[in-house]
Amino acid sequence: MIDLKLIPDGGLGWLDASGPMANIVLSTRVRLARNLDGVPFNVRASEAERRRVLEDVDRVWQRSPLSKGGVRFLVDDLAPSDRLLLHERHLISKELATAAMERSGRSHAAVYLAGSLGLMVNEEDHLRLQVFHSGFALSQAYADLERLDRDLGAALPVAFHQEFGYLTACPTNAGTGLRASVLIHLPGLVLTKEIAKVLQGLTQVGLTFRGLYGEGSEVVGNFFQLSNQTTLGKTEDELLDHLGKIVRQVVTYEEQARQVLLRDAPTIIEDKVWRAYALLRYARSLSFEETMNLLSGVRLGVGLQLIPKLGVYTLNKLLIFTQPAHLAALDVRAPRDTEQRAARASYVRTVLEEEAARAG
């Protein structure tokens, strides 16, 4: 079992609800894709070439002041449950979590973590740099990431084309190699049936939406990842500025939708959020999807100040710790689905009971 105490802040600093607009925007992530010049992309790279990439990155990382207090995990050495645990915390991608299982040889994949900084090696690209921040913090997240990019770029030759920018394994990432996203909670727009119009508007202005775990994941609990779709033809600042403006608009629409619900259907909304809270407090069996939907209702109630003395951080924590690998890490032996549901419900009850006791 992986020692989570080795990870700075447990890798969950982005959950602490301390950032701007944290009641609606859970987190901000900015990611950069980079490849080393003269080395084939990972879809064509040999095991020896992937090993060389890891060795080169490791040498530079160890010398960087940004790595202070950090930790490295070699994906090949991690058990499948530990890889899933890191994925559930958004510290590695689904691709990296399964890398060691999909190759006949060693993947030489790794993840480096230091504070809010993360560096994935030998994922789809040679390097995937990322930063997570709590709340809506695009500028701060990119500033932190830019320092890591400069550190690595000064010591490692990066594949770059004068016309096409940074070269990446997937052409849709070429140019800046930047993918910025916010994880946002939009129950008001869903309940007022305005969400389809808003999401359609996003695609028309060059943005895209996904579920809790990005590309390929389903939207559950009214949690959406909004991100830029274009990486070529604009600067990093232009991409971030455009995403920021649209996210602020979406937040405004969500706030307006919540006020409409309070004005036009106060009893219905109060009943919905308190029913969700009661089910979480007393249910004996919960699926993950059901838990996400109930947490969405409770989170809406907290945002509207209908449910007092319940912290947003507690709700954020439950989003992560009710997932399968985290239940296992809590020493809950629940191999079958029915046992896992019971374990999940028990954990949620315990957390909410402790929160209620602290609130008096």
C-alpha positions as CSV (number, residue, x, y, z in Angstrom):
1,M,0.0,0.0,0.0
2,I,1.3,3.4,-1.0
3,D,2.3,5.7,1.9
4,L,0.1,8.7,1.4
5,K,2.0,10.6,4.1
6,L,4.9,10.9,1.6
7,I,2.7,13.1,-0.7
8,P,2.8,16.8,0.1
9,D,-0.6,17.7,1.6
10,G,-1.7,14.2,0.6
11,G,-2.0,15.7,-2.9
12,L,-5.3,17.1,-1.9
13,G,-4.6,20.8,-1.3
14,W,-6.9,21.6,-4.2
15,L,-9.8,20.3,-2.1
16,D,-9.5,22.7,0.8
17,A,-12.1,25.1,-0.5
18,S,-9.8,28.1,0.2
19,G,-9.7,29.6,-3.3
20,P,-11.9,32.2,-5.0
21,M,-15.5,31.1,-5.8
22,A,-14.8,27.8,-4.0
23,N,-18.5,27.3,-3.3
24,I,-19.1,26.8,-7.1
25,V,-15.6,26.2,-8.6
26,L,-14.0,23.3,-6.8
27,S,-10.6,23.5,-8.4
28,T,-8.4,24.8,-11.2
29,R,-5.9,22.7,-13.1
30,V,-3.4,23.9,-15.7
31,R,-1.5,21.4,-17.7
32,L,1.4,21.6,-20.3
33,A,2.3,18.8,-22.7
34,R,6.0,18.6,-23.7
35,N,8.2,16.2,-25.5
36,L,12.0,15.9,-25.7
37,D,13.7,16.8,-28.9
38,G,15.1,13.9,-30.9
39,V,13.2,11.2,-29.0
40,P,10.3,9.5,-30.7
41,F,6.8,10.1,-29.2
42,N,5.9,7.5,-26.7
43,V,3.6,5.6,-29.1
44,R,6.8,4.8,-31.1
45,A,9.5,5.0,-28.4
46,S,11.4,1.9,-27.4
47,E,11.7,0.8,-23.7
48,A,15.3,2.1,-23.8
49,E,14.2,5.5,-25.0
50,R,11.5,5.8,-22.4
51,R,14.0,4.8,-19.7
52,R,16.4,7.5,-21.0
53,V,13.6,10.1,-20.8
54,L,12.9,9.2,-17.2
55,E,16.6,9.3,-16.3
56,D,17.0,12.7,-17.9
57,V,14.0,14.2,-16.2
58,D,14.9,12.6,-12.9
59,R,18.4,14.3,-13.0
60,V,16.8,17.7,-13.7
61,W,14.1,17.3,-11.1
62,Q,16.5,16.5,-8.4
63,R,18.4,19.7,-9.0
64,S,15.3,21.9,-9.2
65,P,14.5,24.0,-6.1
66,L,10.8,23.4,-7.0
67,S,11.2,19.7,-6.1
68,K,12.0,20.5,-2.4
69,G,9.8,18.3,-0.1
70,G,8.6,16.4,-3.1
71,V,8.2,12.7,-3.9
72,R,8.6,10.4,-6.9
73,F,6.5,7.3,-7.6
74,L,7.6,4.8,-10.3
75,V,4.4,3.6,-11.8
76,D,5.8,0.2,-12.7
77,D,6.5,-0.4,-9.0
78,L,3.0,0.5,-7.9
79,A,0.2,-2.0,-7.3
80,P,-2.9,-1.5,-9.4
81,S,-4.8,-0.3,-6.4
82,D,-2.2,2.4,-5.7
83,R,-2.3,3.6,-9.2
84,L,-6.0,3.9,-9.0
85,L,-5.7,5.8,-5.7
86,L,-3.5,8.4,-7.3
87,H,-5.9,8.6,-10.2
88,E,-8.8,9.2,-7.9
89,R,-6.9,12.1,-6.4
90,H,-6.4,13.5,-9.9
91,L,-2.6,13.2,-9.4
92,I,-2.1,10.9,-12.5
93,S,-4.2,10.4,-15.6
94,K,-6.1,7.2,-16.4
95,E,-3.5,6.6,-19.2
96,L,-0.7,6.7,-16.7
97,A,-2.6,4.6,-14.1
98,T,-2.9,1.8,-16.7
99,A,0.5,2.3,-18.4
100,A,2.3,-0.5,-16.6
101,M,-0.4,-3.0,-17.4
102,E,-0.6,-2.3,-21.2
103,R,3.0,-2.8,-22.1
104,S,4.9,-6.1,-22.4
105,G,8.0,-4.4,-21.0
106,R,8.4,-1.6,-18.4
107,S,6.6,1.6,-19.1
108,H,9.2,3.7,-17.2
109,A,6.3,6.0,-16.3
110,A,6.6,8.1,-13.2
111,V,4.9,10.9,-11.3
112,Y,6.7,13.6,-9.4
113,L,4.7,15.6,-6.8
114,A,5.8,18.7,-4.9
115,G,3.2,21.0,-3.3
116,S,0.6,21.9,-6.0
117,L,3.0,20.9,-8.7
118,G,2.8,17.6,-10.5
119,L,4.9,16.1,-13.3
120,M,3.9,12.9,-15.2
121,V,6.7,11.2,-17.2
122,N,6.1,8.9,-20.2
123,E,2.3,9.3,-20.3
124,E,0.9,10.1,-23.8
125,D,3.7,12.7,-24.1
126,H,7.2,12.5,-22.5
127,L,6.2,15.2,-20.0
128,R,2.9,16.3,-18.6
129,L,3.3,19.2,-16.2
130,Q,0.3,20.2,-14.1
131,V,-0.7,22.4,-11.2
132,F,-3.9,22.2,-9.1
133,H,-5.3,25.0,-7.1
134,S,-8.4,25.3,-4.9
135,G,-11.2,27.5,-6.4
136,F,-11.0,29.6,-9.5
137,A,-7.3,30.5,-9.8
138,L,-6.1,30.3,-13.4
139,S,-3.5,33.0,-13.3
140,Q,-1.9,31.7,-10.1
141,A,-1.9,28.1,-11.3
142,Y,-0.3,29.1,-14.6
143,A,2.4,31.2,-12.9
144,D,3.4,28.2,-10.7
145,L,3.4,25.9,-13.7
146,E,5.5,28.4,-15.8
147,R,8.3,28.2,-13.3
148,L,8.5,24.4,-13.5
149,D,8.3,24.7,-17.3
150,R,11.2,27.1,-17.4
151,D,13.3,24.9,-15.0
152,L,12.8,21.8,-17.2
153,G,13.1,23.7,-20.5
154,A,16.4,25.2,-19.5
155,A,18.0,21.8,-18.9
156,L,16.2,19.6,-21.4
157,P,15.8,20.1,-25.2
158,V,12.1,20.3,-25.9
159,A,10.6,19.5,-29.3
160,F,9.4,22.9,-30.8
161,H,8.5,24.0,-34.3
162,Q,8.7,27.7,-35.4
163,E,5.2,27.4,-37.1
164,F,3.4,24.8,-35.0
165,G,4.8,25.5,-31.6
166,Y,5.4,22.7,-29.1
167,L,5.1,19.3,-30.8
168,T,2.9,16.7,-29.1
169,A,1.8,13.1,-29.6
170,C,-1.8,14.2,-30.3
171,P,-2.1,17.1,-32.8
172,T,-4.9,18.7,-30.8
173,N,-2.4,19.6,-28.1
174,A,0.2,21.1,-30.4
175,G,1.0,24.8,-30.2
176,T,1.1,25.9,-26.6
177,G,0.5,22.4,-25.3
178,L,-1.7,24.1,-22.7
179,R,-4.9,22.6,-21.3
180,A,-6.6,24.6,-18.6
181,S,-9.7,23.4,-16.8
182,V,-12.0,24.2,-13.9
183,L,-14.1,21.7,-12.0
184,I,-17.4,23.5,-11.5
185,H,-20.7,22.6,-9.7
186,L,-23.8,23.6,-11.7
187,P,-26.9,22.2,-10.0
188,G,-28.9,25.4,-10.4
189,L,-28.5,25.4,-14.2
190,V,-29.4,21.7,-14.2
191,L,-32.5,22.1,-12.1
192,T,-33.7,25.2,-14.1
193,K,-33.1,23.2,-17.3
194,E,-30.7,25.9,-18.6
195,I,-27.7,23.6,-18.7
196,A,-28.0,22.4,-22.3
197,K,-28.1,26.0,-23.6
198,V,-25.0,26.9,-21.5
199,L,-23.0,23.8,-22.6
200,Q,-23.9,24.4,-26.2
201,G,-22.7,27.9,-25.9
202,L,-19.4,26.7,-24.6
203,T,-18.7,24.6,-27.7
204,Q,-19.5,27.6,-29.9
205,V,-16.7,29.7,-28.3
206,G,-14.0,27.0,-28.4
207,L,-14.4,25.4,-25.0
208,T,-15.4,21.9,-24.1
209,F,-16.9,20.1,-21.1
210,R,-16.3,16.7,-19.5
211,G,-17.0,14.8,-16.4
212,L,-15.2,14.6,-13.0
213,Y,-12.2,12.9,-14.5
214,G,-11.9,14.6,-17.8
215,E,-11.9,13.1,-21.2
216,G,-14.0,9.9,-21.4
217,S,-15.6,10.3,-18.0
218,E,-19.3,10.8,-17.4
219,V,-20.9,13.9,-15.7
220,V,-22.1,12.8,-12.3
221,G,-23.4,14.9,-9.4
222,N,-23.7,18.0,-11.7
223,F,-19.9,18.4,-11.6
224,F,-18.4,19.6,-14.9
225,Q,-14.9,20.1,-16.1
226,L,-14.8,23.2,-18.4
227,S,-11.6,23.6,-20.5
228,N,-10.1,25.1,-23.6
229,Q,-10.3,23.0,-26.8
230,T,-7.8,25.0,-28.8
231,T,-4.1,25.0,-28.1
232,L,-2.8,26.3,-31.5
233,G,-2.9,29.8,-32.9
234,K,-3.2,31.7,-29.6
235,T,-0.8,32.5,-26.7
236,E,-1.1,30.9,-23.3
237,D,-2.3,34.2,-21.9
238,E,-5.0,34.5,-24.5
239,L,-6.2,31.0,-23.9
240,L,-6.4,31.5,-20.1
241,D,-8.0,34.9,-20.5
242,H,-10.7,33.5,-22.8
243,L,-11.4,30.5,-20.4
244,G,-11.5,32.9,-17.4
245,K,-14.1,35.2,-19.0
246,I,-16.4,32.3,-20.0
247,V,-16.1,30.6,-16.5
248,R,-17.0,33.9,-14.8
249,Q,-20.1,34.1,-17.1
250,V,-21.1,30.5,-16.2
251,V,-20.6,31.2,-12.5
252,T,-22.9,34.2,-12.9
253,Y,-25.5,32.1,-14.7
254,E,-25.4,29.5,-11.9
255,E,-25.8,32.1,-9.2
256,Q,-28.8,33.6,-11.0
257,A,-30.3,30.1,-11.5
258,R,-30.0,29.4,-7.7
259,Q,-31.7,32.6,-6.9
260,V,-34.5,31.7,-9.3
261,L,-35.0,28.4,-7.5
262,L,-35.1,30.1,-4.1
263,R,-37.6,32.6,-5.4
264,D,-39.9,30.4,-7.3
265,A,-39.7,27.0,-5.5
266,P,-38.2,27.5,-2.0
267,T,-40.1,24.6,-0.4
268,I,-39.1,22.2,-3.2
269,I,-35.5,23.2,-3.0
270,E,-35.4,22.9,0.8
271,D,-37.0,19.5,0.6
272,K,-34.5,18.4,-2.0
273,V,-31.4,19.4,-0.1
274,W,-32.5,18.2,3.3
275,R,-33.6,14.8,1.8
276,A,-30.2,14.5,0.3
277,Y,-28.5,15.3,3.6
278,A,-30.8,12.8,5.5
279,L,-30.0,10.0,3.1
280,L,-26.3,10.6,3.4
281,R,-26.5,10.7,7.2
282,Y,-28.5,7.5,7.6
283,A,-28.3,5.4,4.4
284,R,-26.8,1.9,4.9
285,S,-25.9,1.3,1.2
286,L,-24.7,3.8,-1.4
287,S,-23.4,3.5,-4.9
288,F,-20.8,6.0,-6.0
289,E,-23.1,7.7,-8.5
290,E,-25.9,8.0,-5.9
291,T,-23.3,9.4,-3.5
292,M,-22.2,12.1,-6.0
293,N,-25.8,13.1,-6.7
294,L,-26.7,13.3,-3.0
295,L,-23.5,15.3,-2.3
296,S,-24.5,17.7,-5.1
297,G,-27.9,18.3,-3.4
298,V,-26.2,18.9,0.0
299,R,-23.6,21.2,-1.6
300,L,-26.3,23.2,-3.2
301,G,-28.0,23.5,0.2
302,V,-24.7,24.7,1.8
303,G,-24.2,27.2,-1.0
304,L,-27.7,28.6,-0.5
305,Q,-27.1,28.7,3.3
306,L,-30.0,26.3,3.8
307,I,-27.8,23.8,5.6
308,P,-25.7,25.5,8.3
309,K,-22.5,24.4,10.0
310,L,-21.4,22.0,7.2
311,G,-18.1,22.8,5.6
312,V,-17.5,22.7,1.8
313,Y,-14.1,21.0,2.5
314,T,-15.9,18.1,4.1
315,L,-18.1,17.7,1.0
316,N,-15.1,18.0,-1.3
317,K,-13.3,15.3,0.7
318,L,-16.3,13.0,0.4
319,L,-16.1,13.3,-3.4
320,I,-12.7,11.6,-3.3
321,F,-12.7,9.3,-0.3
322,T,-15.9,7.5,-1.3
323,Q,-14.3,6.1,-4.4
324,P,-13.2,2.4,-4.5
325,A,-9.4,2.7,-4.1
326,H,-9.9,5.2,-1.2
327,L,-12.3,2.9,0.6
328,A,-9.7,0.2,0.3
329,A,-7.0,2.5,1.6
330,L,-9.2,3.1,4.6
331,D,-8.8,-0.6,5.4
332,V,-12.3,-1.3,4.3
333,R,-12.3,-4.8,2.9
334,A,-15.2,-4.6,0.5
335,P,-14.3,-6.7,-2.7
336,R,-17.9,-7.2,-3.7
337,D,-20.1,-4.3,-4.9
338,T,-22.7,-4.9,-2.1
339,E,-20.0,-4.7,0.6
340,Q,-18.4,-1.7,-1.0
341,R,-21.8,0.1,-1.0
342,A,-22.2,-0.6,2.6
343,A,-18.7,0.5,3.4
344,R,-19.2,3.8,1.5
345,A,-22.4,4.5,3.4
346,S,-20.7,3.8,6.7
347,Y,-17.8,6.1,5.9
348,V,-20.2,8.9,4.8
349,R,-22.2,8.5,8.0
350,T,-19.1,8.7,10.1
351,V,-17.7,11.8,8.5
352,L,-21.1,13.7,8.7
353,E,-21.6,12.6,12.3
354,E,-18.1,13.9,13.2
355,E,-18.9,17.2,11.4
356,A,-22.2,17.6,13.2
357,A,-20.5,16.9,16.6
358,R,-17.8,19.6,15.9
359,A,-20.5,22.1,15.0
360,G,-22.3,21.4,18.3
